[in-house]
Amino acid sequence: MTHTVHPYAHRLGIIRDWKSRWFAADKKSYRENIKVDETLRRFLTKRLRGTYTSGIDIERSAGELRVILSTARPGLVIGRSGENATKLRAELTEVVRKVAPNALPAGKQVKFDINEIRQPETDAAVVAYMIAEGLEKRMPFRRVLKSTIEKVIAVREVEGVRIALSGRLGGAEMSRKEELKKGRIPLQTFRADIDFAHEQAYLPYGVIGIKVWIYRGNVYQDKKAPVRMPSSENAPRG
Protein backbone atom coordinates (compact mmCIF):
# COMPACT_ATOMS: atom_id res chain seq x y z
CA MET A 1 0.00 0.00 0.00
CA THR A 2 1.11 3.55 -0.65
CA HIS A 3 2.03 6.01 2.09
CA THR A 4 0.92 9.63 2.08
CA VAL A 5 3.92 11.84 2.82
CA HIS A 6 3.87 15.57 3.55
CA PRO A 7 5.11 17.38 0.40
CA TYR A 8 7.47 19.51 2.51
CA ALA A 9 9.09 16.61 4.41
CA HIS A 10 9.33 14.61 1.19
CA ARG A 11 11.74 17.21 -0.27
CA LEU A 12 13.89 18.04 2.77
CA GLY A 13 17.53 18.21 1.82
CA ILE A 14 16.66 18.23 -1.90
CA ILE A 15 14.93 21.55 -2.61
CA ARG A 16 13.78 22.41 0.94
CA ASP A 17 15.62 23.44 4.09
CA TRP A 18 14.64 22.72 7.70
CA LYS A 19 12.35 25.24 9.44
CA SER A 20 14.33 24.95 12.67
CA ARG A 21 18.07 25.37 12.18
CA TRP A 22 20.28 24.64 15.20
CA PHE A 23 22.50 22.04 16.86
CA ALA A 24 22.15 20.83 20.46
CA ALA A 25 25.18 20.12 22.64
CA ASP A 26 23.47 17.45 24.75
CA LYS A 27 20.17 15.62 25.23
CA LYS A 28 18.86 18.11 27.79
CA SER A 29 19.34 21.16 25.57
CA TYR A 30 17.89 19.24 22.61
CA ARG A 31 14.74 18.48 24.63
CA GLU A 32 14.45 22.11 25.75
CA ASN A 33 14.96 23.48 22.23
CA ILE A 34 12.25 21.23 20.79
CA LYS A 35 9.85 22.35 23.53
CA VAL A 36 10.65 26.05 22.95
CA ASP A 37 10.20 25.68 19.16
CA GLU A 38 6.81 23.99 19.51
CA THR A 39 5.60 26.57 22.08
CA LEU A 40 6.74 29.50 19.90
CA ARG A 41 5.02 28.10 16.80
CA ARG A 42 1.74 27.50 18.68
CA PHE A 43 1.87 30.99 20.20
CA LEU A 44 2.64 32.76 16.90
CA THR A 45 0.03 30.77 14.92
CA LYS A 46 -2.65 31.88 17.38
CA ARG A 47 -1.32 35.43 17.90
CA LEU A 48 -0.79 36.26 14.20
CA ARG A 49 -4.01 34.78 12.81
CA GLY A 50 -5.37 37.26 10.28
CA THR A 51 -1.98 38.74 9.32
CA TYR A 52 -1.47 36.30 6.39
CA THR A 53 1.62 34.79 8.02
CA SER A 54 3.01 31.83 6.09
CA GLY A 55 6.30 30.52 7.48
CA ILE A 56 7.87 30.58 10.95
CA ASP A 57 11.59 29.77 10.87
CA ILE A 58 13.73 29.49 14.02
CA GLU A 59 17.52 29.84 14.10
CA ARG A 60 19.88 29.45 17.04
CA SER A 61 23.50 30.38 17.55
CA ALA A 62 25.61 30.84 20.69
CA GLY A 63 23.37 32.73 23.11
CA GLU A 64 21.00 33.96 20.38
CA LEU A 65 17.51 32.95 19.26
CA ARG A 66 16.13 34.38 16.02
CA VAL A 67 12.55 34.03 14.74
CA ILE A 68 11.97 34.72 11.02
CA LEU A 69 8.39 35.37 9.90
CA SER A 70 7.18 35.32 6.29
CA THR A 71 4.00 37.34 5.84
CA ALA A 72 2.02 38.88 2.99
CA ARG A 73 1.04 41.86 5.19
CA PRO A 74 4.14 42.98 7.11
CA GLY A 75 2.46 46.29 8.04
CA LEU A 76 -0.01 44.45 10.27
CA VAL A 77 2.82 42.63 12.10
CA ILE A 78 5.11 45.68 12.44
CA GLY A 79 2.39 48.20 13.34
CA ARG A 80 2.62 51.98 13.37
CA SER A 81 6.25 53.02 13.92
CA GLY A 82 7.09 49.41 14.88
CA GLU A 83 5.07 49.28 18.11
CA ASN A 84 3.47 45.88 17.31
CA ALA A 85 6.87 44.34 16.50
CA THR A 86 8.36 45.64 19.77
CA LYS A 87 5.43 44.25 21.76
CA LEU A 88 5.61 40.90 19.95
CA ARG A 89 9.36 40.63 20.62
CA ALA A 90 8.77 41.18 24.35
CA GLU A 91 5.98 38.56 24.35
CA LEU A 92 8.21 36.02 22.57
CA THR A 93 11.02 36.62 25.07
CA GLU A 94 8.58 36.08 27.95
CA VAL A 95 7.27 32.83 26.39
CA VAL A 96 10.82 31.48 25.92
CA ARG A 97 11.89 32.35 29.49
CA LYS A 98 8.76 30.69 30.89
CA VAL A 99 9.35 27.42 28.99
CA ALA A 100 13.16 27.29 29.27
CA PRO A 101 14.73 29.90 31.63
CA ASN A 102 18.27 29.09 30.43
CA ALA A 103 17.49 29.30 26.70
CA LEU A 104 18.46 33.00 26.55
CA PRO A 105 21.32 34.79 28.37
CA ALA A 106 20.27 37.36 30.98
CA GLY A 107 19.28 40.72 29.47
CA LYS A 108 18.93 39.39 25.91
CA GLN A 109 15.71 39.32 23.90
CA VAL A 110 14.52 37.10 21.07
CA LYS A 111 15.64 38.52 17.71
CA PHE A 112 12.81 39.02 15.28
CA ASP A 113 12.89 39.36 11.47
CA ILE A 114 10.03 39.80 8.99
CA ASN A 115 10.15 38.77 5.32
CA GLU A 116 7.50 40.06 2.93
CA ILE A 117 5.83 37.61 0.50
CA ARG A 118 5.76 39.46 -2.83
CA GLN A 119 3.27 37.12 -4.54
CA PRO A 120 0.67 35.99 -1.95
CA GLU A 121 -1.13 33.81 -4.55
CA THR A 122 1.93 31.56 -4.86
CA ASP A 123 2.01 30.76 -1.12
CA ALA A 124 -0.22 27.86 -0.02
CA ALA A 125 -0.61 29.05 3.60
CA VAL A 126 -1.77 32.52 2.52
CA VAL A 127 -4.20 31.05 -0.05
CA ALA A 128 -5.58 28.63 2.58
CA TYR A 129 -6.24 31.52 4.95
CA MET A 130 -7.94 33.50 2.16
CA ILE A 131 -10.34 30.56 1.69
CA ALA A 132 -10.93 30.29 5.46
CA GLU A 133 -11.68 34.01 5.58
CA GLY A 134 -14.22 33.68 2.74
CA LEU A 135 -15.94 30.72 4.42
CA GLU A 136 -16.09 32.52 7.78
CA LYS A 137 -17.83 35.43 6.01
CA ARG A 138 -20.56 32.90 5.03
CA MET A 139 -19.75 32.96 1.31
CA PRO A 140 -20.85 29.85 -0.68
CA PHE A 141 -17.98 27.33 -0.57
CA ARG A 142 -18.14 26.50 -4.31
CA ARG A 143 -17.82 30.17 -5.25
CA VAL A 144 -14.88 30.55 -2.87
CA LEU A 145 -13.20 27.45 -4.39
CA LYS A 146 -13.63 28.55 -8.01
CA SER A 147 -12.65 32.20 -7.51
CA THR A 148 -9.54 31.25 -5.49
CA ILE A 149 -8.37 28.69 -8.06
CA GLU A 150 -8.83 31.20 -10.91
CA LYS A 151 -6.89 33.83 -8.97
CA VAL A 152 -4.00 31.45 -8.18
CA ILE A 153 -3.66 29.85 -11.63
CA ALA A 154 -3.60 33.33 -13.24
CA VAL A 155 -0.15 33.95 -11.66
CA ARG A 156 2.64 33.19 -14.14
CA GLU A 157 4.82 31.21 -11.68
CA VAL A 158 2.01 28.78 -10.81
CA GLU A 159 1.66 25.66 -12.99
CA GLY A 160 -0.97 23.82 -10.95
CA VAL A 161 -3.23 24.18 -7.93
CA ARG A 162 -5.42 21.79 -5.95
CA ILE A 163 -7.78 22.72 -3.11
CA ALA A 164 -9.73 20.30 -0.89
CA LEU A 165 -12.43 21.24 1.63
CA SER A 166 -13.92 18.81 4.14
CA GLY A 167 -16.53 19.11 6.87
CA ARG A 168 -20.15 20.21 7.11
CA LEU A 169 -20.05 22.10 3.83
CA GLY A 170 -23.01 24.42 3.38
CA GLY A 171 -24.25 23.52 6.86
CA ALA A 172 -25.25 19.98 5.79
CA GLU A 173 -25.87 17.34 8.45
CA MET A 174 -23.44 14.88 6.86
CA SER A 175 -19.84 15.99 6.44
CA ARG A 176 -18.27 15.47 3.03
CA LYS A 177 -15.25 16.39 0.94
CA GLU A 178 -15.16 18.69 -2.10
CA GLU A 179 -12.06 19.08 -4.25
CA LEU A 180 -11.07 21.24 -7.22
CA LYS A 181 -7.90 21.02 -9.28
CA LYS A 182 -6.38 22.93 -12.17
CA GLY A 183 -3.06 22.24 -13.87
CA ARG A 184 -0.47 19.65 -12.72
CA ILE A 185 0.50 18.56 -9.19
CA PRO A 186 3.41 16.04 -9.58
CA LEU A 187 3.67 14.88 -5.94
CA GLN A 188 6.17 12.09 -6.70
CA THR A 189 8.75 14.36 -8.41
CA PHE A 190 11.40 15.44 -5.90
CA ARG A 191 12.49 18.50 -7.85
CA ALA A 192 8.87 19.75 -8.16
CA ASP A 193 8.43 22.89 -6.05
CA ILE A 194 5.10 22.06 -4.36
CA ASP A 195 3.91 24.26 -1.52
CA PHE A 196 1.36 22.66 0.83
CA ALA A 197 -0.67 24.06 3.73
CA HIS A 198 -3.70 23.16 5.78
CA GLU A 199 -5.99 25.59 7.58
CA GLN A 200 -9.27 25.55 9.50
CA ALA A 201 -12.34 27.75 9.09
CA TYR A 202 -14.35 28.11 12.29
CA LEU A 203 -18.09 28.25 11.50
CA PRO A 204 -21.12 28.16 13.86
CA TYR A 205 -22.04 24.62 12.78
CA GLY A 206 -18.54 23.16 12.90
CA VAL A 207 -14.97 23.37 11.64
CA ILE A 208 -14.16 23.17 7.92
CA GLY A 209 -10.75 21.69 7.01
CA ILE A 210 -8.85 23.27 4.10
CA LYS A 211 -5.88 21.80 2.23
CA VAL A 212 -4.00 23.62 -0.54
CA TRP A 213 -1.32 22.35 -2.93
CA ILE A 214 0.43 24.83 -5.28
CA TYR A 215 2.91 23.66 -7.94
CA ARG A 216 5.44 26.35 -8.90
CA GLY A 217 7.51 24.48 -11.46
CA ASN A 218 10.66 22.39 -11.11
CA VAL A 219 13.80 23.47 -9.27
CA TYR A 220 17.09 22.58 -10.94
CA GLN A 221 20.56 23.00 -9.44
CA ASP A 222 22.55 25.81 -11.00
CA LYS A 223 25.23 24.38 -13.22
CA LYS A 224 28.66 25.69 -12.28
CA ALA A 225 30.46 27.60 -14.98
CA PRO A 226 33.32 25.56 -16.41
CA VAL A 227 36.79 26.62 -15.29
CA ARG A 228 38.71 28.08 -18.23
CA MET A 229 42.37 27.12 -18.32
CA PRO A 230 44.83 29.74 -19.60
CA SER A 231 46.05 29.05 -23.13
CA SER A 232 49.74 28.44 -23.82
CA GLU A 233 50.06 31.90 -25.39
CA ASN A 234 48.71 33.75 -22.30
CA ALA A 235 50.35 31.47 -19.75
CA PRO A 236 52.89 33.23 -17.48
CA ARG A 237 56.47 32.58 -18.50
CA GLY A 238 59.00 31.59 -15.81
C-alpha positions as CSV (number, residue, x, y, z in Angstrom):
1,M,0.0,0.0,0.0
2,T,1.1,3.6,-0.7
3,H,2.0,6.0,2.1
4,T,0.9,9.6,2.1
5,V,3.9,11.8,2.8
6,H,3.9,15.6,3.6
7,P,5.1,17.4,0.4
8,Y,7.5,19.5,2.5
9,A,9.1,16.6,4.4
10,H,9.3,14.6,1.2
11,R,11.7,17.2,-0.3
12,L,13.9,18.0,2.8
13,G,17.5,18.2,1.8
14,I,16.7,18.2,-1.9
15,I,14.9,21.6,-2.6
16,R,13.8,22.4,0.9
17,D,15.6,23.4,4.1
18,W,14.6,22.7,7.7
19,K,12.4,25.2,9.4
20,S,14.3,24.9,12.7
21,R,18.1,25.4,12.2
22,W,20.3,24.6,15.2
23,F,22.5,22.0,16.9
24,A,22.1,20.8,20.5
25,A,25.2,20.1,22.6
26,D,23.5,17.5,24.7
27,K,20.2,15.6,25.2
28,K,18.9,18.1,27.8
29,S,19.3,21.2,25.6
30,Y,17.9,19.2,22.6
31,R,14.7,18.5,24.6
32,E,14.5,22.1,25.8
33,N,15.0,23.5,22.2
34,I,12.3,21.2,20.8
35,K,9.9,22.3,23.5
36,V,10.7,26.0,22.9
37,D,10.2,25.7,19.2
38,E,6.8,24.0,19.5
39,T,5.6,26.6,22.1
40,L,6.7,29.5,19.9
41,R,5.0,28.1,16.8
42,R,1.7,27.5,18.7
43,F,1.9,31.0,20.2
44,L,2.6,32.8,16.9
45,T,0.0,30.8,14.9
46,K,-2.6,31.9,17.4
47,R,-1.3,35.4,17.9
48,L,-0.8,36.3,14.2
49,R,-4.0,34.8,12.8
50,G,-5.4,37.3,10.3
51,T,-2.0,38.7,9.3
52,Y,-1.5,36.3,6.4
53,T,1.6,34.8,8.0
54,S,3.0,31.8,6.1
55,G,6.3,30.5,7.5
56,I,7.9,30.6,11.0
57,D,11.6,29.8,10.9
58,I,13.7,29.5,14.0
59,E,17.5,29.8,14.1
60,R,19.9,29.5,17.0
61,S,23.5,30.4,17.5
62,A,25.6,30.8,20.7
63,G,23.4,32.7,23.1
64,E,21.0,34.0,20.4
65,L,17.5,33.0,19.3
66,R,16.1,34.4,16.0
67,V,12.5,34.0,14.7
68,I,12.0,34.7,11.0
69,L,8.4,35.4,9.9
70,S,7.2,35.3,6.3
71,T,4.0,37.3,5.8
72,A,2.0,38.9,3.0
73,R,1.0,41.9,5.2
74,P,4.1,43.0,7.1
75,G,2.5,46.3,8.0
76,L,0.0,44.4,10.3
77,V,2.8,42.6,12.1
78,I,5.1,45.7,12.4
79,G,2.4,48.2,13.3
80,R,2.6,52.0,13.4
81,S,6.3,53.0,13.9
82,G,7.1,49.4,14.9
83,E,5.1,49.3,18.1
84,N,3.5,45.9,17.3
85,A,6.9,44.3,16.5
86,T,8.4,45.6,19.8
87,K,5.4,44.3,21.8
88,L,5.6,40.9,20.0
89,R,9.4,40.6,20.6
90,A,8.8,41.2,24.3
91,E,6.0,38.6,24.4
92,L,8.2,36.0,22.6
93,T,11.0,36.6,25.1
94,E,8.6,36.1,28.0
95,V,7.3,32.8,26.4
96,V,10.8,31.5,25.9
97,R,11.9,32.4,29.5
98,K,8.8,30.7,30.9
99,V,9.3,27.4,29.0
100,A,13.2,27.3,29.3
101,P,14.7,29.9,31.6
102,N,18.3,29.1,30.4
103,A,17.5,29.3,26.7
104,L,18.5,33.0,26.5
105,P,21.3,34.8,28.4
106,A,20.3,37.4,31.0
107,G,19.3,40.7,29.5
108,K,18.9,39.4,25.9
109,Q,15.7,39.3,23.9
110,V,14.5,37.1,21.1
111,K,15.6,38.5,17.7
112,F,12.8,39.0,15.3
113,D,12.9,39.4,11.5
114,I,10.0,39.8,9.0
115,N,10.1,38.8,5.3
116,E,7.5,40.1,2.9
117,I,5.8,37.6,0.5
118,R,5.8,39.5,-2.8
119,Q,3.3,37.1,-4.5
120,P,0.7,36.0,-1.9
121,E,-1.1,33.8,-4.5
122,T,1.9,31.6,-4.9
123,D,2.0,30.8,-1.1
124,A,-0.2,27.9,0.0
125,A,-0.6,29.0,3.6
126,V,-1.8,32.5,2.5
127,V,-4.2,31.0,0.0
128,A,-5.6,28.6,2.6
129,Y,-6.2,31.5,5.0
130,M,-7.9,33.5,2.2
131,I,-10.3,30.6,1.7
132,A,-10.9,30.3,5.5
133,E,-11.7,34.0,5.6
134,G,-14.2,33.7,2.7
135,L,-15.9,30.7,4.4
136,E,-16.1,32.5,7.8
137,K,-17.8,35.4,6.0
138,R,-20.6,32.9,5.0
139,M,-19.7,33.0,1.3
140,P,-20.8,29.8,-0.7
141,F,-18.0,27.3,-0.6
142,R,-18.1,26.5,-4.3
143,R,-17.8,30.2,-5.3
144,V,-14.9,30.6,-2.9
145,L,-13.2,27.5,-4.4
146,K,-13.6,28.6,-8.0
147,S,-12.7,32.2,-7.5
148,T,-9.5,31.3,-5.5
149,I,-8.4,28.7,-8.1
150,E,-8.8,31.2,-10.9
151,K,-6.9,33.8,-9.0
152,V,-4.0,31.5,-8.2
153,I,-3.7,29.9,-11.6
154,A,-3.6,33.3,-13.2
155,V,-0.2,33.9,-11.7
156,R,2.6,33.2,-14.1
157,E,4.8,31.2,-11.7
158,V,2.0,28.8,-10.8
159,E,1.7,25.7,-13.0
160,G,-1.0,23.8,-10.9
161,V,-3.2,24.2,-7.9
162,R,-5.4,21.8,-6.0
163,I,-7.8,22.7,-3.1
164,A,-9.7,20.3,-0.9
165,L,-12.4,21.2,1.6
166,S,-13.9,18.8,4.1
167,G,-16.5,19.1,6.9
168,R,-20.1,20.2,7.1
169,L,-20.0,22.1,3.8
170,G,-23.0,24.4,3.4
171,G,-24.3,23.5,6.9
172,A,-25.2,20.0,5.8
173,E,-25.9,17.3,8.5
174,M,-23.4,14.9,6.9
175,S,-19.8,16.0,6.4
176,R,-18.3,15.5,3.0
177,K,-15.3,16.4,0.9
178,E,-15.2,18.7,-2.1
179,E,-12.1,19.1,-4.3
180,L,-11.1,21.2,-7.2
181,K,-7.9,21.0,-9.3
182,K,-6.4,22.9,-12.2
183,G,-3.1,22.2,-13.9
184,R,-0.5,19.7,-12.7
185,I,0.5,18.6,-9.2
186,P,3.4,16.0,-9.6
187,L,3.7,14.9,-5.9
188,Q,6.2,12.1,-6.7
189,T,8.7,14.4,-8.4
190,F,11.4,15.4,-5.9
191,R,12.5,18.5,-7.8
192,A,8.9,19.7,-8.2
193,D,8.4,22.9,-6.0
194,I,5.1,22.1,-4.4
195,D,3.9,24.3,-1.5
196,F,1.4,22.7,0.8
197,A,-0.7,24.1,3.7
198,H,-3.7,23.2,5.8
199,E,-6.0,25.6,7.6
200,Q,-9.3,25.5,9.5
201,A,-12.3,27.7,9.1
202,Y,-14.3,28.1,12.3
203,L,-18.1,28.3,11.5
204,P,-21.1,28.2,13.9
205,Y,-22.0,24.6,12.8
206,G,-18.5,23.2,12.9
207,V,-15.0,23.4,11.6
208,I,-14.2,23.2,7.9
209,G,-10.8,21.7,7.0
210,I,-8.9,23.3,4.1
211,K,-5.9,21.8,2.2
212,V,-4.0,23.6,-0.5
213,W,-1.3,22.4,-2.9
214,I,0.4,24.8,-5.3
215,Y,2.9,23.7,-7.9
216,R,5.4,26.3,-8.9
217,G,7.5,24.5,-11.5
218,N,10.7,22.4,-11.1
219,V,13.8,23.5,-9.3
220,Y,17.1,22.6,-10.9
221,Q,20.6,23.0,-9.4
222,D,22.6,25.8,-11.0
223,K,25.2,24.4,-13.2
224,K,28.7,25.7,-12.3
225,A,30.5,27.6,-15.0
226,P,33.3,25.6,-16.4
227,V,36.8,26.6,-15.3
228,R,38.7,28.1,-18.2
229,M,42.4,27.1,-18.3
230,P,44.8,29.7,-19.6
231,S,46.1,29.1,-23.1
232,S,49.7,28.4,-23.8
233,E,50.1,31.9,-25.4
234,N,48.7,33.7,-22.3
235,A,50.3,31.5,-19.7
236,P,52.9,33.2,-17.5
237,R,56.5,32.6,-18.5
238,G,59.0,31.6,-15.8
